[in-house]
Amino acid sequence: MSNFRPGGFQQLPVVVKNLIIINVLMVLLQFAMGRAGIDLGEYLGLHYWASPLFRWWQPFTHMFMHGNPYDIQETFWHIAGNMFALWMFGRILENIWGPKRFLIFYLVCGLGAAICHMGVLTFEFTGFYNDFMNFQLNHTFVNYAQFIRHHNLNGNPAFDQILAFWSANPDCGNCAAEATGLINQYYAHMINEATVGASGAVFGVLFAFGYLFPNTELMLIFPPIPIKAKWFVGAYALFELYSGVRNSAGDNIAHFAHLGGMLFAFILLRIWKSKMRNDFY
């Protein structure tokens, strides 16, 4: 099952190495095309399935895209964090499993993250759309205030501006129409926004490391204290769950995609373990 041999540990095994190379090349291509006014993320990033920008290949290609071509700092930290974690934990798994099994695992986790992310977006966007339809049936100031509060839109300057003006002018004749138009624009923006990054697949790799080596001690950076892998992975999963449920305004991190990568990692590991009890590790 495995290509691992005692004394044959590779610091940069073939799949991890090529995944890093592909991701870096995609970032460079993204910036090159961005100079020509083409956002590669619009074509290869993952869009909501009901968006006119969605394409069948995006659940696969999104995991090789990072950041955006207009923010070098954001893109650098995004890919640097993912690729460091991939090297840190992925090389150990690939040395144990061999390149073929590791690549299958990595891609399944990435695709699983996309599936979970789409499921959560479907739940969120359906609720948003239904509330929007109800607001249009009874577009009063009170209902508008409840709508933006319920969907964490307080603090958004455009929504707050209408709210303040409508509050100060209860008889405003066009406030309802302006509010409706703004919500419609916001909804269109939401469903057309792309999700990019290898984080879902990398979180699957992180989970597998904690699953297979639960008592291995890792050294945190801030604060610099040792922690067992099982506690680190568990705490990280709880943090992602809390952040996803909290759903703070301005948070553009796909927390449930991260959890989806972990979930599919767990499922695949259990399947492999049940089928190969004597040769799994």
Phi, psi and omega in degrees: 000324188245150176265003183288136176228143177307131180082359183251025182294129179255129179290333179221077182295166195298316183289314178302316180300313182288328175296318178297315180299315181297316181296319178294317179297323179293324176294317179297318177296321179299316179291322179297316180286331176298326177296335178268007178084016180249120177268104183298333179296335178291335181262324186251345175287161183274116176258157176302142187300334180270359179283144176294348180268356181289137175228153187298333184277348188296326176301337177269311187288337184298333183283359176248009179248148179216143174060215177209160186285001184247004180218095184295317182297313179300316181295319180300310183292327179297307183286325181297316180296315181293316183288327176295316179295322177299315179292317186299313185255328182293325181297325180292315180295318181293323178296329180277313186274332190094161187296319184295311181295320180295318180297317177301314181300312182300313182291321178297318178296319179295317178292322177297322177298319179295319180297313179295320179298318178296322179296316179294319178297321179299316178297313183292313184289326177295318177295318179298314182295318179296319177295324177296317178297320179294323178297320181294333177285335180213072188274078176258168178298317181299317180292325177295315179299319178294322181298310184289331176289318182294329182255022174056040180261359173296135184100346173281118187306319183295315180291320180293326180296314178295319180300314181294316181294318181294323179294321181281340181229077184302334181266015181306126185280332184244009181296320180297318180293319179294319178296318179298316179296320180294316179297320179297319178295319180295318179297316178298321179295318181300310186285345181259001181281136183268146173251129182228157173128154179269009187302320180301313178294320181293322177295328174296318177297316179299317180298316181299322178296314179294328180289318183275331182232062188298330185260006175293133182272130175251152179255115176291156178269312179232106353280160183282078179230150178282148178211140179292148185303321183295323179286323179296312180295317180298317179294321180296318179296318179295322178296317179296320179296314179299315181294322180292319180290321181296319173051058183291147176298137180087355178275108183255023178267133181276078185298322182285341171292320177299313179295326177297321176298318177295318181298313181291330174297315180298315181299313182293320178297319179293321178297312180298319183294322181289331182272334184226066186296331183263001185214042181252316182108000000 
